[in-house]
Amino acid sequence: INAEYGTHRSKPQSQTSVHMSRRLKELINDVRECKTAQDERAVVAKELAAIRTSFKKNEGDYRQRNMAKLIYLHTLGYSTTFAQMECLKLVVSPYYSDKRIGYLGLMLLMDEKQEVLMLVTNSLKNDLTHPNHFIVGLALCALANISSAEMCRDCSPDIEKLLASSNPYIKKKAALCAVRICRKVADLRENYEQLAVALVQE
């Protein structure tokens, strides 16, 4: 158990999944050992094929690890948009470790223009009221980075409440969400005027 995150533990994995799925560190080492761009593309293509197969089989034990590898490959410039729905599956998980990778994947692999993002709105709203402030923080980060105007409208009441939180960790992230909301939905700006004044005066 990681003390920093309280009672939120990593999801238990079967012994089979541990042995069959390559770890992110192993993938990074393989990529770094490539002598040419062609070698790298071959390594990446093989890994992407294995991940696609795992997703098709709906292997839950692999999902978090596979998403971490896809995020790494995304930073290298490879297309990983096929994993968008897998991000949503991680976000709705009750485990903090799953949610952390899921929300990171959302922020990197999606933007506000993609309709599939609307599927995460309910889960995001639930996490905004979660008793664990680290999970609330994950939802706030996602909302501040990729929320559409419609999502901003749906979540605005929750953000207004969180701006009055006594927890500085939550309040700072909620303030960033408020900036996003004010930029996306001009008619909601007046809702945040007094809250903004109160923040400045603290």
C-alpha positions as CSV (number, residue, x, y, z in Angstrom):
1,I,0.0,0.0,0.0
2,N,1.3,3.4,-0.9
3,A,0.8,5.6,2.1
4,E,0.5,8.7,0.0
5,Y,-2.7,7.5,-1.5
6,G,-4.3,6.2,1.6
7,T,-6.4,3.0,1.2
8,H,-6.3,3.0,-2.6
9,R,-4.4,0.0,-3.7
10,S,-3.2,-1.2,-7.0
11,K,-5.5,-3.7,-8.7
12,P,-4.5,-7.3,-8.0
13,Q,-3.1,-9.1,-11.1
14,S,-3.1,-12.8,-11.9
15,Q,0.2,-14.6,-12.0
16,T,-0.4,-15.3,-15.7
17,S,-0.7,-11.6,-16.6
18,V,2.5,-10.7,-14.8
19,H,4.5,-13.2,-16.8
20,M,2.8,-12.7,-20.2
21,S,2.7,-8.9,-20.5
22,R,6.0,-6.9,-21.0
23,R,6.6,-4.1,-18.6
24,L,7.0,-0.5,-19.7
25,K,10.7,-0.6,-18.6
26,E,11.4,-3.5,-20.8
27,L,9.8,-1.7,-23.8
28,I,11.8,1.4,-23.1
29,N,15.0,-0.6,-23.0
30,D,14.2,-2.3,-26.3
31,V,13.5,1.0,-28.0
32,R,16.7,2.5,-26.7
33,E,18.7,-0.4,-27.9
34,C,17.5,0.0,-31.5
35,K,20.4,1.0,-33.8
36,T,18.2,2.4,-36.6
37,A,14.8,4.0,-37.1
38,Q,13.7,0.9,-38.9
39,D,14.6,-1.3,-36.0
40,E,12.6,1.0,-33.7
41,R,9.6,0.9,-36.0
42,A,9.7,-2.9,-36.0
43,V,9.8,-3.0,-32.2
44,V,7.0,-0.6,-31.9
45,A,4.8,-2.4,-34.5
46,K,5.3,-5.7,-32.7
47,E,4.3,-4.1,-29.3
48,L,1.3,-2.3,-30.8
49,A,0.1,-5.6,-32.3
50,A,0.4,-7.3,-28.9
51,I,-1.5,-4.5,-27.2
52,R,-4.3,-4.5,-29.8
53,T,-4.7,-8.3,-29.3
54,S,-4.8,-7.8,-25.5
55,F,-7.5,-5.2,-25.9
56,K,-9.6,-7.4,-28.2
57,K,-9.4,-10.2,-25.6
58,N,-10.5,-7.7,-23.0
59,E,-7.7,-8.7,-20.7
60,G,-8.3,-6.4,-17.7
61,D,-5.1,-7.4,-15.9
62,Y,-3.1,-6.0,-18.8
63,R,-5.0,-2.8,-19.4
64,Q,-3.2,-0.4,-17.0
65,R,0.3,-1.7,-18.1
66,N,-0.7,-1.5,-21.8
67,M,-2.0,2.0,-21.5
68,A,1.3,3.1,-19.8
69,K,3.2,1.7,-22.8
70,L,0.9,3.4,-25.2
71,I,1.4,6.8,-23.5
72,Y,5.1,6.3,-23.9
73,L,4.8,5.4,-27.6
74,H,2.6,8.4,-28.0
75,T,5.4,10.7,-26.7
76,L,7.6,9.1,-29.4
77,G,5.1,10.2,-32.1
78,Y,3.4,6.9,-32.8
79,S,-0.4,6.8,-33.3
80,T,-2.2,5.3,-30.3
81,T,-5.7,6.7,-30.8
82,F,-7.2,3.2,-31.0
83,A,-6.8,3.1,-27.2
84,Q,-9.3,5.9,-26.4
85,M,-12.0,3.5,-25.2
86,E,-9.5,1.7,-23.0
87,C,-8.8,5.1,-21.3
88,L,-12.5,5.3,-20.4
89,K,-12.5,1.8,-19.0
90,L,-9.6,2.8,-16.7
91,V,-11.3,6.0,-15.6
92,V,-14.4,4.1,-14.4
93,S,-12.3,1.7,-12.4
94,P,-12.5,2.0,-8.6
95,Y,-8.7,1.8,-8.3
96,Y,-6.6,4.9,-8.0
97,S,-3.8,3.4,-10.0
98,D,-6.1,2.7,-12.9
99,K,-7.7,6.1,-12.8
100,R,-4.3,7.8,-12.8
101,I,-3.3,6.1,-16.1
102,G,-6.8,6.5,-17.5
103,Y,-7.0,10.2,-17.0
104,L,-3.5,10.8,-18.3
105,G,-4.4,8.8,-21.4
106,L,-7.5,11.0,-21.8
107,M,-5.5,14.2,-21.7
108,L,-2.8,12.9,-24.1
109,L,-4.9,10.9,-26.6
110,M,-8.0,13.0,-26.8
111,D,-9.1,16.6,-27.2
112,E,-12.4,18.5,-26.7
113,K,-13.5,18.0,-30.3
114,Q,-13.8,14.2,-30.0
115,E,-17.4,13.0,-29.3
116,V,-16.2,9.9,-27.4
117,L,-15.0,12.3,-24.6
118,M,-18.6,13.0,-23.7
119,L,-18.8,9.4,-22.5
120,V,-16.5,10.2,-19.6
121,T,-18.6,13.1,-18.2
122,N,-20.6,11.0,-15.7
123,S,-17.5,9.3,-14.4
124,L,-15.7,12.6,-14.1
125,K,-18.6,14.2,-12.2
126,N,-18.6,11.2,-9.8
127,D,-14.9,11.6,-9.2
128,L,-15.3,15.3,-8.5
129,T,-17.3,14.3,-5.4
130,H,-15.1,11.4,-4.4
131,P,-14.0,11.2,-0.7
132,N,-10.4,10.8,-1.7
133,H,-8.9,14.1,-2.7
134,F,-6.3,12.6,-4.9
135,I,-9.0,11.1,-7.1
136,V,-10.8,14.5,-7.1
137,G,-7.5,16.0,-8.2
138,L,-7.3,13.6,-11.2
139,A,-10.7,14.6,-12.4
140,L,-9.9,18.3,-12.0
141,C,-6.7,18.0,-14.0
142,A,-8.6,16.3,-16.8
143,L,-11.4,18.9,-16.8
144,A,-8.9,21.8,-16.8
145,N,-7.1,20.4,-19.9
146,I,-9.6,18.8,-22.3
147,S,-13.2,19.8,-21.3
148,S,-15.5,21.0,-24.0
149,A,-18.0,23.8,-23.5
150,E,-20.8,21.2,-22.8
151,M,-18.7,19.5,-20.2
152,C,-17.9,22.8,-18.6
153,R,-21.6,23.6,-18.3
154,D,-22.3,20.2,-16.7
155,C,-19.4,20.3,-14.2
156,S,-19.5,24.0,-13.3
157,P,-21.7,23.6,-10.2
158,D,-19.2,21.1,-8.8
159,I,-16.3,23.4,-9.5
160,E,-18.0,26.2,-7.7
161,K,-18.3,24.1,-4.6
162,L,-14.7,22.9,-4.8
163,L,-13.5,26.4,-5.0
164,A,-14.8,26.8,-1.5
165,S,-12.9,23.7,-0.3
166,S,-10.7,24.0,2.8
167,N,-8.2,21.7,1.1
168,P,-5.5,23.9,-0.8
169,Y,-4.7,20.9,-3.1
170,I,-8.3,20.8,-4.3
171,K,-8.8,24.6,-4.4
172,K,-5.8,25.2,-6.6
173,K,-6.9,22.6,-9.2
174,A,-10.4,23.9,-9.1
175,A,-9.2,27.4,-9.8
176,L,-7.5,26.1,-13.0
177,C,-10.8,24.5,-14.0
178,A,-12.6,27.8,-13.4
179,V,-10.3,29.5,-15.8
180,R,-11.1,26.9,-18.4
181,I,-14.8,27.2,-17.8
182,C,-14.7,31.0,-18.1
183,R,-12.8,30.8,-21.4
184,K,-15.2,28.2,-22.9
185,V,-18.5,29.5,-21.6
186,A,-18.6,33.2,-21.3
187,D,-22.1,33.4,-19.7
188,L,-20.8,31.5,-16.7
189,R,-18.1,34.0,-15.8
190,E,-20.3,35.9,-13.5
191,N,-20.7,32.8,-11.3
192,Y,-17.0,33.0,-10.5
193,E,-16.5,36.7,-9.9
194,Q,-17.0,36.6,-6.2
195,L,-15.1,33.3,-5.9
196,A,-12.2,34.8,-7.7
197,V,-12.1,37.8,-5.4
198,A,-12.2,35.5,-2.4
199,L,-9.2,33.6,-3.8
200,V,-7.2,36.7,-4.3
201,Q,-7.9,37.9,-0.8
202,E,-6.8,34.7,0.9
